[in-house]
Amino acid sequence: MRALNYILKPYETEKIAAVLHTAMEALDIEAEKYYVIDQKDGSIRVPLSSVKYFASDRRTVHAVTTDEEYTFYEKLGNLESQLPDTFVRIHNRYLVHMKYIEAVRQNTAVVGGTVGSLLVLLPILFLFHKGEWYMKVTTAFIVYPAMMALAFLFQDIGQQIWENVFHKPMSDEVQTALFVFTRFLKAPAWYLIYRCVKVWVPRAVRMLTRRMWSVLAVISLSSFTGILITIYQCSGEESYLAWPSCIAVLVTSMGCCYLCTCMAKIVRSDMERETM
C-alpha cells in the first residue's frame, strides 16, 4: 500500500484538496494501464486514465470515459479487484477514478424515482380525498411503501430471471419490454391494494381519534423509511437480498390497513357499551 499522506479528524477542506492534488500528481507518472471490455463485435482496450467512473446496474456495468460510454456484463466486486488503487468505491454501485474528483462534499443520498412517486401520491391524496391532513399523511405512509415494494420486486425479479437464464446483459429492447410487462403486472397488484385501503381505512376515518392516527403513522413510518433505505442500498448486483425486506414491507403496510379496521371496531364497541 502506497500511503501518500494522512488525515486526522476534524479535517479541513484545504487538507483534503492538498492530499488529492498529491495523489493526482502521482497518478500522472504511472505507466498507462488498460482495461479490456468484451463486446459483441470484439474486445476494446480502454485506457484506465480516461475512465471517469464505473457504474453498476445489477450485473451490467457502465464505463464512462472522457469520450464515450461502454456497457458490459460484470460484477462490480470482481471489477474492483482488477482495478488499481486509483479507483475508489464511493457507493455500492460506483467506482470512481480519483483523477476526476473535483470536490469533496458531505455525504448525500438521493433516491430519485422513489421520492418522485411520493411527491405524486401526496397531492392526489390531498386534492381528491376527504379527511383531515394527518389522515392523508398517515395513509401515504401506509400505501406508499407497498407501492414501492411491489415496483421493486416486479422489476428486479424479471431482471434476475433474465440474467440467470440467458447469462448476458439486457439489450435496450428487452429492457423496454420488461418495463412494459411489469407495468401490466403492477396494475392488478395496485388495484388489490386500493381495494384493501378502500374497504379498511374509511371505517377508521369516522371512529379513530387524532392520537390513534398518530400511532398508525409511527407504526407505518418503519416501512416508509425501510423501503427507501432498502432500495437505495440494495439496487446493485445483489439486489435479490432486498426481496425479504420488500415482502415484509408489503405485509406491514397491509397489516396497518387492517389494524385501522380493528381499532375502529374497538372504538365503536366501546361507544355502544357506554350508551347501553
N, C-alpha and C positions, 0 to 999 in steps of 0.2 A: 504494500500500500504506500502510495506516494503522497504523504501529507504536505500540503503547501503552507498551511497556517492553522491557527486555532481561533475559535470564537467563544468567549465566555459570556454568559447571561449576567446582567442585562446587556444586550448588544446594540450597537448603533448602526444606522443605515450606511454611514461612511465606511465603517469597518467591513461590512459585508461587500460593499462595492469594491473596496481595495482588494479583498481576497478573490473576488470573481475576476477582477482585472488581471491579477497574477495568474490565475488559472487559465484565462484565455491566452495569455502570452505563452504559457507552457504548451497549450494545445497547438499553437501555430508552428512550433518547432518539431512537432511529431511527424513521422512519416505518414503519408496518405494511406488510409485504410478503406477497404470497400466491403460492402455487404451485397451478397448475391441474392437476387429475388427471382424465383422461378415463376414464370407466367406461361400462358398457353402457347405463345409464339416464340418461346425460348427464355433464356436466362438474361438478366440485366445486372450489370455490376454498377452499383450506386456508391459514389464516394460518401463516406460517412460524414465528411466535413460539410457536405451540402444538405444533410438531413437535419431539419429543424426539430422534428419530433416524430415518434411512432404513437399512433392511437389505436387502441384495441376496441373492436366492436364484436364482442363474444370471441369467436375463433378467427375472425378476419382482422387483419392489421392494415392500417393505412400509414404509409410512409410519406410524410410531407417534406419535400425538399424545397430548395430555393427556386427551382424551375418548374417542377410538376409534382403530381401525387401518384403513388403506386399502391395497389391493393394486392395483398397476397394472403395465403392461408397459413397461419402460425399462431401458437400460443404466446402471449406476451411474456410469460415466465421463461419459456425456452429462449425467446429472443433476447431477453435481458442478460441471460448467461453468456450469450455470444457477442455482446457489445462491450466496448471498452468502458472504463470508469468515467469517461466524459459524458455519458448518458446517465441521467438520474431519473428515478421514478418519483413523480410528484403526485401521483394518484394511482389507483389500481388499474387505470386504463391508459396512462400516458407515460412514455419515456421521452424525456426532453434533453436535447443537446445543450450543455452548459454554455456553449459559444453564443447561443441565440437568446439567452436570458437577458432581458433588458432591464428588468426591475424586480425587486423583492417586495411583495406586499403581504399584508396579513392574510391568513388562511380564509378563503371564502368558498362556499359551496353553493352552486346554482343548480336547481332541479327544474329545468325549463318547462318541459311538457307537463309535468305533474302539477306545478304551480299554476300554469296556464289553464288547466282544466278546472282548478279550484276557482280561479277568477271568473270563469264562465258559469260555474254552478251557483255561486253566491248571488249574482244579480238575478238569476232565474228564480231562486227561492224568495228573494226579497220583493220581486216585482209581481210574481204570478201566484203566490201562495199567501193565504191569510194567517194571521197569528202575530204574536209579539216577536221582536227581533231576536231575543235569546232562544226562542223555539226554533227559529230558522237557522241560527248559527249551530245549535246542537244537532239539528237534522243534517246540516252539511258535514259536521264531524262524524256522523254515523254513516251517511251514504257515500261520501267521497272516498274513504279508504276501500270500501267494497268495489267501487268502480275502478279504481286504480289497480287493485289486486287482480281483478279479472282481466283488465287490459294487459298487464304484465304477464300473467300466466298464459293467456292465449297466444300472444306474440312469441314468448320465449319457448313454449313447448313446440310450436311449429318450427322455430329456428333450430332447436336441438334435434328434432326428428330429421330434418333435412341434413344437418351436418353429420349425424351418426349413421345415416343410411347411405348418403352419397359421398361423404368424406371430402367435400370441397366447398369453397365459399359460394354463397348465393350470387347469381347474376342480378342485374337491376330488374330484369323482367320477373324473375322468381320472387324477389323481394316485394315487388308491386303486387303480384298475385297473392302472396301470403298475407300482405296487408289487407287486401280486399276480402280475402277469405275469412280472416279473423274478425273483420268488421261485421260480416254476416253472422258469425258465431256469437259475437258480443251482444247483438241486438236482442235475441231471446233471453240471454242471461240478465241484461239490464232491465228487460221488461219484468222478469221474475222479481228482481229487487224492488222495482217500482210497485208491483202488486203487494209485496210484503209491507213496504212502507205505507202504502195507502190503506191497507187493512189494519195494521197495528198502531201506527202513530196517531191518526186522527182521534182515536178514543182517548189518547193521553192529553190531547190539546185542551179538552174541556175539564179534565179531572186533576191533572198534576199542577202543583204549585211551582213557583219560580225556583224555590230551593231544590225541588225534585229534578227540575230540568237541569239545574247546575250540577247535580250528582251525575246525571246521564252524560253531560258534557265532559266531566272529568273522566268517567269510565271510557268513553269513546275517544278521548284525547290520546290514549295509549296507542290505539290502532292508527289514528291520524298521523302521529309522529313516527310510528313504527314503519308505516308503508313508505313514507318519504325517505327515511334512512335506509330501508331495505333496498329500494330501487336505486338509490344513489350509490350504495356500497357494493351491490351485487349485480351490477349491469355489465360485468366483464365476462371473461371466458368461463367462469364458474357460476354463472347466473342461476343454474338449477338449484344452488344452495338456498336461494330465496323462496323456492316453492312452498316449503312448510310454513314459512312466515306469512306468505300471501294467503294460504288456506286458513291459517289461524286468524288473520285479519278479517276474512270473509265470515268466519264463524262468529267472531266477536261483534262485528257490525250487525249481523242478523240477530244475534242474541240481544243486542241493545234495543233493536226494534221490538222484539218480543217482550223484553223487560218493560218497555213503555206500557204495553197492554196489561201485563201483570200488576204493575204499580197502579194503573188506573182502576183495575178491578178491586184492588185492596182498598183504595180510597173510596170507591163507590160503596163497597160493603160496609165500611165504617160509617159513611153518611147514612145509609139505610138503617144501620143498627142504632144510630143516635136518634133517628126520627120515630123509632118504634116505642 
